[in-house]
C-alpha cells in the first residue's frame, strides 16, 4: 500500500470515529462544522449527511487500496476501516428514529444530543457503539505505522520522510484537524526527539506482541555488501536510515547488541592466560616447516581451504587448549589465512569459551548464541537485518532507545539460523568454540547443532574439547590435533625461561650445570604435555629456590610431586598451613555460594569481621585487590585466584573438578557457626555504597540499577540465612546497615522510587517481607508493634509476604533468578506468624480484592502454595460453627465465578 493510501484511509477513519464519538459522548454544541457554524441550529439531516460523507470517504479510499497480503498490517488496517461502515449504519438508524419522533431540529438549550439518543436506544446499545469506535481508534495507529514502514522499506526512506510529503492529507477538508493530528502522532512515534518515550514504548511492545512486525518482514531482504577498502556498503541501506548519517544504523545494531549482552559475556576469554613468549607459534606454520608433520592436520591449509570439515583441537585437561584457542583468535595471521578462503567476500570472525565453573549462561547454548550474534553485529551491523529482522524493524520504527522484549530461546535459534543460512554470498563466517566438554547440557545435542551449522555454505568452524567419546566419535575423521603431542618444545621454553630469570637458579647452574639441566628435563618428561602441571610445579620449585633449597632438595620435591593433576591438587591442599585451612575453606564456600561472579572486594568485605566501621567509599580498590591476591595465594595455594576483571575464579577447570569431587569431605572442617549467606549479605550491604564506582555490576552511571542490584542480592542472601539466635542478631544488624546506607545514598530519590517498588508502595520492612526474611520481619514488627503498613495507602506486611515478588515488575522477577524457592517453608511460617499476632486477613489488597480472593485469582484453583496460604487464612477467617472445608470450597467457587 502506498503511503498516501495508508495515511489517507487511516485519517479518514479516525475523523469518522472522532465525529461519531463526540455525537455519543457530548452535546452537539461541542461539534462545529468546517465553517465554524454552531450546531445549535443544525438539522438532523445535516448531521446524517456529514456521517454519510465521512463514511463514504473511508469507503472510497478503501476501494483504491490494493488487496493486502493476508495477516499483514495493511489487512488489519483495512479490516478496521470496514468497521466504520457498520458503525455508520447503526448511527443512521438512530438518526432516523429521532426524525421519526417529529423533531426536525435539536433544541439544545433543553436537551443534549446524547439525551435524545438515549430516548430511542438502550444504554447498552449506546455503550456497544462507543466501544466499537474506541476499538477502531485505538487500533488504527499501529497498522498504519507498520504499513508506512513497509512502504518505507521498499523506497529506502525513513517513515518521517514519507510523512513530510503527505500535504495532500490537508485536502480532506473537514477532516484536516483530526487527520493532521493523526499524522503528527504517527510521525512522533518514529522519532525519538519528538515522541514521548513511554508512549513509544507502549506502542512498541504492542507491535511486538501482535506479531504484525513478523508479518511485515516475511519478504526476503536483499543486501549487497562490498569489502572495498575494508568498509561495507549496503544498497539500499536500513529502511529508516537511507540517505542519512551512517551512525544511525550503528545505533540500531547497538540496540540489538545491548539486548544480547550479559554481564559475563567476555569474562572467560579475558581470564585465560596469554601464551608465553613464542609458544604455540607452530600452529600457523606450514606442515613442510614442521618437525612433526604426521602428528596433526595443517591448520593454515584448513583455514584457506573450501573444506566444510570441522577442525578439532583436543588434549588432556590442563594441556593448554583454551590458551591455544585464545592465541589463534588474537593473531592477525588468522585473518590473513581466512581472507584467502573468503576471496574478497566480507569476513566475520567470532569466538566463544564455555566455562563449567562460571555462571549458568557461560556454560549454556544460550550464552553461545548471544555471544556469537553480538560479535557478528559488532563487526558488520548490517547483518542485523538478516539475522534479527524483527528486532531491526522494531528499532527502526520506534527508535534504538526503546528496549525490545528479552530474547527467547526460539528467537535466538531462528536468528542464528538466519545468520548462518544467509552466508557465503553476503559474507563468510568463521567460528571458534572452546571447551565443548564444559557445556552444561547434552553434549551429543551440542555436537549435532555445530555439525548442522558447519553444513551451511560459507561457514568454517574450529572447536576444542577434551578427548571424550562423544567428541572423538564425532570428529575422528576431521582435521585435528592432539595438543600434548605438540607442546614439548613449548614446555621446554617455559621451564628454561622461568629458571633462567631466577638468581638462585643461575647460582646453582654455575655449580651443577648438568644436574640443573637434568632437573629441567625431568619436569618436561613428567609433564606429559600438561602445561598447567608444569606451571604449578615450576612455581613450587621457584619458591624452594627463594628459600635457598639445595639442588637435591629441589630434585626430591619434584620426584615427590604427583604427575596426575587431581593428585597434585590434593597434595597442594595438604600442604596448606593448618592455621589457614579454615580460612581457605571459607573462601571456597563463599565462592561456591555467591550468586554470580564474586568480586575480590565482596570477598574482602565478607572476610572482614566489622566492615561497618570502615569508610567504604575511601577504600583504595586496587590496593584491596592486591591484598586479596596475596591472601588467596597463601590460603588456597593457587586453587583460587583473582581474574582480569577482579573476580575470584578457579585457577583452571581441573581445580574446579577436584573441589567438586572432594567437597563433601573437606567441608566438614568448616565451623558450624559459619554461614556463607550471612557473610555475603554483610558484604553486599557495604558493597552497595561503591557499586557504581567499581563499575562491575548494574547499568550505566547514574542508573538506579546500580542501587537495586546489590540491594536485591543482599536480600536474596538474607533470605537464605539459617534462622538461629546468633545469626538473627547479626542479620538484623546487616539489614539495618543496608537500610541506613540506602537512606544516605538516595537523598535525592527516595529508596521507594527504585524499580523494585514501582508497582506498589511499601517500606523497608515490607521489602524484607517480600523476600520472606522471617527473623528480621519478626523482630521489627515486635519492636514497632504494627502488623499493617506503616503509612496510609501502603501494602500491608501480610500482603507483602503472601505475594512476594509478584509485587515487582516482571523484569525484576526474572532478575531474581530464584523463583523456584518462592514458596519456601519460611514464607509460609511467616504468614502463619503474622496471622497469629493479629494481621487483618480481610483487608483489601493492591488488586482491589480481599486477600483470599486475590490469592485464588493469582495462584489458580489447584496451586500448592495458594492452597497452603488459603489454609492459613481460613484459620483466622472461617465463621464459627461452619465447616471450614465447606466454607472455603464455596469461597473459592465464588471468587472463580
FIROKE-952703 format. One record per residue (C-alpha): residue in one letter; y negated, x negated, z. Coordinates in pm, whole numbers, plus 50000, padded with zeros to 5 digits. Last residue first. Layout:
<rs>
AYXZ
...
</rs>
This chain:
<rs>
X517055170153914
X518115136054047
X516005141554359
X517685174654440
X521145160554371
X520505131354605
X519215154354881
X522205177354842
X524585147954889
X522355135555169
X522695168255363
X526445170955304
X527015135755440
X524625141755731
X526355174055831
X523645194255996
X523185198556370
X520155175856386
X518285170356063
X519115137555877
X516085113955882
X516815084156110
X520485079856038
X519795091355682
X517665060855612
X520445036155690
X522955054055466
X520275056855199
X519835019055206
X523585013255175
X523815037854886
X520975020154705
X522674986254752
X525994998854619
X524465017554326
X526175050254235
X523495076654168
X520675054554045
X518885024954202
X515225032954133
X515295070954129
X517565073354434
X515485047954627
X512215065254532
X513525098554661
X514545083054994
X511165066055027
X509165097454965
X507665098154622
X504235087354494
X505725055754344
X503975033454599
X505595051054896
X505025084255068
X506165083855431
X509425099855543
X511145068655678
X508315060155919
X509375027956093
X510275034456457
X511905003756609
X515355013556484
X514155019356128
X512634984556115
X515874968856242
X518014987755991
X515834975855703
X516014940255840
X519804942055857
X519924954655498
X517794925555382
X519814900355584
X523054913955438
X521744904555096
X520974929654823
X518654905854637
X521054876454611
X521834882654244
X518104884254183
X517814847154247
X515984833753948
X512584842154100
X510994836653759
X512634867653609
X511214889353887
X507784874253817
X507984884153451
X508814919753556
X505634923653765
X506344922854139
X507044952254371
X510574954054232
X510944920654409
X511514937454744
X512094974854708
X513614980555052
X511814952255234
X508354960955102
X508904998055174
X509764990455535
X506704967855566
X504504996155447
X502544991555128
X498794991355185
X496495021055142
X494865015555479
X495434980355608
X498084965555837
X500924982155651
X503355000255879
X505554985756150
X502934975056398
X503314959256742
X501464928156633
X503734903656817
X506974922656758
X505964927856396
X505354890556357
X508634880156516
X510784904956327
X509124896055996
X509634858656054
X513284861156155
X514174885255871
X512774867755567
X513684897055340
X511784882855039
X509764914955014
X509344913155391
X507654879155363
X505234894555113
X504624923655351
X503934899355636
X501434881255413
X499664913455316
X500324940355057
X498604958754774
X500804968954484
X501224956954129
X499064925654135
X500854910754432
X502934883654266
X500234875154020
X497724861754270
X494984885554385
X496444890054734
X495654853654805
X491974861554799
X490104845254514
X487104823754603
X488474812154940
X491924807054795
X492694771854906
X491934776755274
X493604811055302
X496704798355126
X496834768255356
X496774790555663
X499514812755524
X501634782155443
X501134768755796
X502094802355939
X505164801255716
X506164767055848
X505514775556215
X507544807656184
X510364787756026
X510244761856307
X510734787856579
X513334806356377
X515344774856307
X515774767256678
X516864802756755
X519234805156459
X518994826056143
X520064800555882
X517324795255622
X517984812655289
X514874834755271
X512734805255376
X513844786355063
X512794815354839
X509584819655036
X508654783254976
X509504786954607
X507324818354591
X504384799154733
X505064767354535
X504884786954206
X502124811154306
X499354786054364
X499614765154049
X500414797353862
X496904809053951
X495544788453661
X492774764053747
X494414735653561
X497034748453310
X500224764453443
X502614756453726
X504554724753807
X504164686753797
X500404684953773
X500074664754094
X496544677354149
X497574713554085
X500454711954331
X498434693254598
X497824720154860
X501034739554786
X503004707854855
X502434714455225
X504234748155243
X506664734854980
X507794706155205
X508414728955503
X510414752555282
X512414722055168
X513144712855531
X514254748355615
X516464751155308
X518084717455386
X519084729055735
X520004700155966
X521084712756309
X524774707656231
X524244670356166
X525564658955824
X528804639255873
X530944667255730
X529064662555404
X531274632455326
X534464652255278
X533314682655084
X531034660054880
X533754637354745
X534284651154393
X530774664354332
X529294631454453
X531534612454209
X530534634753918
X526824629853996
X527324592154006
X529134594453671
X526204613653522
X523974584253600
X521434571453851
X521244606153997
X517714620153989
X514704624554220
X511624633354019
X508614611153960
X508394618853589
X509954585253490
X512774590453735
X513104581654105
X516614571154209
X519744584954370
X523094566654375
X521044534354382
X522144522154726
X521704556754886
X519674547355194
X518104513855094
X517364523754737
X516234558554835
X513754543955086
X512334518654838
X511844544954571
X510404568354835
X507774543054937
X506894537254570
X506384574754525
X504074575254829
X502004546954688
X501544565754360
X500704597954545
X497934583554759
X497664611255019
X494174624855086
X495054660754990
X497874661555243
X495644654655542
X498524649855780
X499344669356098
X501434694655909
X503674666355781
X505474665756118
X509074652956087
X508754637755741
X511874639255525
X510924672355362
X507464658755284
X508984627155129
X511444647654924
X508614670054807
X506544639754705
X509514624454520
X509704656054310
X512844677354319
X513574693553982
X514724729854011
X515584748954325
X516504720354555
X519814723654739
X521634694754572
X518614671954610
X518154681654974
X521854675555037
X521684641554870
X518664631855080
X520334644655397
X523484624955323
X521414593455276
X519614599855607
X522954602155784
X524124570455608
X521074550555713
X522104538056056
X525674534055929
X524384508555677
X525584517555328
X528524496055212
X530994525055219
X528854543754970
X528764514054734
X532544510254758
X532954547354680
X530644543154382
X532744513954261
X535934534054294
X534434560754069
X533184534053829
X536604517453788
X536494479553781
X536504477154160
X534364449754323
X536344424254524
X536554398354248
X532804400054201
X532114395754571
X534554366654588
X532854349954292
X529444354254455
X530734339754782
X532324310354596
X528974303454430
X527344302454771
X525114330854883
X521434322654939
X520344357955040
X518404361754713
X521554350754528
X523524378054705
X520954404054593
X521364390554240
X525114396054272
X524634432854363
X522154437954079
X524614422253836
X527364445353961
X525294477153923
X524074468553573
X527514457153459
X529144489453577
X526484509553393
X527094489853073
X530774498853057
X532284478152771
X535304465752959
X533054454653247
X535774431753387
X535524408653085
X531734406953082
X531574400353457
X534274373553428
X532314356153153
X529234354653375
X531194339153663
X532874314553423
X529454303153305
X528474296753668
X531674276853723
X530984255453418
X527384247853512
X528044240353883
X525044220454013
X522344229653760
X523744264753733
X523494269154109
X519754261354104
X519144283053799
X520994311653969
X518784309254274
X515624309154062
X516554342253885
X515464346053522
X518624330053385
X520794354953574
X519174385553420
X519114370353071
X522774359453082
X524094393053208
X522194414252952
X522974390952663
X526684390752749
X526594428652771
X525034431252426
X527594406952283
X530444427952423
X528874460652303
X530984470452003
X534374481952130
X532804499252432
X530794521152193
X533534538151999
X532114545151652
X532334574551415
X532384588051060
X534494619851064
X538274623751064
X538794623751441
X535714645551492
X537074679251601
X540274667451766
X538484639051945
X535814663352066
X538164688452228
X540414660052343
X537674642952544
X536324609952414
X532994612152599
X530214625552386
X527684617452116
X526454637451818
X524834629351482
X523934657851246
X522614658650888
X521414691050731
X520094695550376
X522724720650273
X524314740450553
X527824730450669
X526334709850952
X525094741351123
X528544757151127
X530014724951262
X527484724951544
X528394760551646
X532104752951624
X531704722851853
X529684743652100
X532384770352102
X535034743852174
X532894730352459
X532654763752640
X529544762752856
X527974736853087
X527194711052817
X527564676252965
X530504668052736
X528224672752435
X526124644352574
X523614636652301
X522554657652003
X520754640751713
X519614664451436
X518354655251089
X516764683450884
X515704683250523
X512744703050396
X511794730650153
X514674726549907
X517384715050150
X516644737550450
X516364775550452
X519764780250621
X518904756250904
X515624772151011
X516844807650955
X519934800551168
X517674785951437
X515554817251435
X518564840451442
X520114821151732
X516884821851931
X516364858851858
X519844867051983
X519364847052301
X516144864552396
X512804847352389
X510084859552623
X507584885252488
X504694871952276
X501694857252453
X498274866952319
X496054836352269
X497564829351926
X495874860351782
X496894896551738
X497784897751369
X498624861551302
X500274858151643
X502704886951581
X503284876551220
X504444842051336
X506524857851610
X508294879951358
X508664852051104
X510264827651351
X512294802751147
X510594806150810
X507044813550919
X507414787951196
X508444762650935
X504724759850855
X504074740451175
X505844709251045
X506314681651303
X505524702751609
X507444732451473
X510524710651425
X510244697451781
X509944732551926
X512944745351733
X515094716351859
X514014721452222
X514494759052223
X517874755752053
X519284730352300
X517814747452607
X519544779952513
X522744760852442
X522744750652806
X522854718653009
X519124713353049
X518574750953088
X520634751953407
X518704723653571
X519964687953568
X523194670453672
X525004680653355
X522264667853126
X522404675952753
X520074653852550
X518404669052243
X516994654251924
X514874664951628
X513954649851292
X512344669751010
X511994653450669
X509854665450380
X511614662650041
X510794629349877
X514484619249846
X515734632950180
X518524606850188
X516254577150123
X513904592150379
X516744591550630
X517084553650608
X513374547350667
X513294573950938
X515934555851139
X514244522151095
X511174535951276
X513244533751595
X512974559951872
X515834582151758
X518334553551747
X517314538352081
X517564572152254
X521034577052106
X522044541952220
X520794548252573
X522684581252580
X525924564352473
X525544535052713
X529134527552822
X528664546253151
X531494570653091
X533694556352816
X532694559252452
X531894581952163
X529324583051886
X530334609051627
X528644612051287
X529044647451148
X530214649650788
X527854666250538
X527754634350330
X524764630650097
X524434594150201
X521444575650344
X522184581450713
X525934576150661
X525324542450498
X523004532150781
X525664541651043
X528504522350884
X531724535751028
X533134515551318
X535714490051424
X536534475351085
X533174458751034
X533364436851347
X531144406751266
X528544428651098
X526494416650800
X528614434350537
X528634465450760
X524914469950704
X522874465651026
X521234496251181
X523604498951479
X523514461051529
X520184463851710
X522064478252008
X520794451152248
X517774431052134
X515774432752461
X517454457252698
X517604492252560
X515454518952721
X516674537253029
X517294574753002
X514854593553228
X512444602752947
X515274618152745
X516424638753043
X512954650953142
X511814662152797
X512334700052819
X512334700653199
X509464725353239
X510434749152962
X508664753952630
X509774778652365
X506864802852429
X504394774152407
X505984763152083
X505284797751939
X501644795852050
X501424760451912
X502654772551572
X499934799251572
X497294774251681
X498474748851424
X497894775651164
X494334777951289
X493644740751256
X493684744350876
X490184759650882
X490254789650649
X491144795450285
X494464810350391
X494624816050766
X495734851650824
X498664851550590
X499814816350652
X499494793950349
X499984804549992
X500834778749893
X501624754350174
X500714717750151
X502314692850389
X500924658150451
X502624624150430
X500554612050137
X502354637149916
X505114655050105
X504734687949930
X505844721950055
X506054754549866
X506624784950084
X508144817549966
X508804842050247
X511644866150181
X510774903150228
X512044916150562
X508724908350729
X507294943750754
X510414959150906
X510534932551180
X506924939651272
X507774976451287
X510334969751563
X508644994151799
X508874969452088
X506924941551921
X504174964551794
X503794979752140
X503554944952291
X500734936352052
X498854968752121
X498894961752495
X497954925252443
X495124934552208
X493744959052462
X494034933852749
X492474906252540
X489434926852442
X488874921952073
X485924904251922
X486474866751971
X490254870051948
X490034887651614
X492824909951484
X492394938451733
X488654938051668
X489234945151299
X491334976051367
X488804989651616
X485964982651374
X487815002351105
X488305031351348
X484635031451441
X483775031351072
X486085060651009
X484835080651307
X481205076951202
X481745079550828
X483925110650835
X481065133250739
X480755114750414
X483895095050325
X481655072350125
X481475049050427
X485065039250354
X483785024650031
X482454995750231
X486014983750292
X485324948350180
X484894933850530
X488234949550620
X490064926850378
X488594895850540
X489464910050884
X493114911250783
X493184874650682
X493964866050324
X496944852450132
X497004882649900
X500634891949965
X500384886750341
X497064905450351
X498834935950208
X501504934050481
X498754928650740
X496944959950623
X500144979850663
X500664964151006
X497224973951129
X497505009050989
X500955012251148
X499485001851486
X496265021751488
X497545056151390
X499985062551674
X497355070551932
X495515094451701
X498605112551575
X500065115751924
X496765128952058
X496685154651780
X500185166851864
X499395167852236
X496305189252181
X498355213351974
X501065215252240
X498455221452511
X497005250452316
X500435265552276
X500975263352649
X497605278852726
X498565308552511
X496655318152201
X494125345852123
X491815346052422
X492375309452488
X490665303052155
X487565321652266
X487395301852590
X487785269752394
X484955279852163
X482725282652465
X481345315852573
X478025330252677
X475325310052507
X477925300052253
X477865334352096
X480065324651810
X479565342351481
X481575367251277
X483495380451575
X485445411251476
X488735403751653
X490255394951315
X487795366151295
X489325350851609
X492835356251479
X491945339051151
X490515309551343
X493775305451541
X495895306851225
X493665280651065
X494235258451370
X498015261151337
X497935252850966
X495645223251033
X498145209451288
X500945211851032
X498885193550770
X497715166351013
X501345157751085
X501665145850727
X499255118150828
X501655106251097
X504515104450848
X502385084850602
X501505059250868
X505145055550975
X506085050250609
X503375023850575
X504725006850889
X508025002450712
X511275020250803
X511965031550448
X509725013050198
X506585031650108
X506195055449811
X502875045649663
X499875062949812
X497645084249592
X499125116649721
X498435106350078
X494775101949988
X494645137549859
X496475150950167
X494065133950407
X491045146650214
X492585181350204
X492905181350584
X489235172050621
X488095198450374
X490365225050523
X489025217550870
X485455218950747
X486125251750565
X487545267150881
X484485256751079
X482285272050812
X484305304250820
X483885305351195
X480175307851141
X477755281451264
X474735293251460
X475285273251777
X476995245951577
X473775225651574
X472755211551240
X472815173551229
X473155172850854
X476695158350877
X477845185551113
X477355186051484
X480035191851747
X479215191152117
X477755226152096
X481185237951985
X482255237152345
X484815210552435
X488605204252437
X490035224552151
X487265220251898
X486845184252008
X490475177051932
X490225192751585
X487215171851491
X488695138951614
X492085147051464
X490525152651125
X488435121051164
X491515100651254
X493405114550957
X490605104950721
X490385070350876
X494135065050835
X494025076350472
X491135053250397
X492445023050590
X495785022250416
X494505033950079
X491735007950068
X494124980950193
X496604985849908
X500005000050000
</rs>
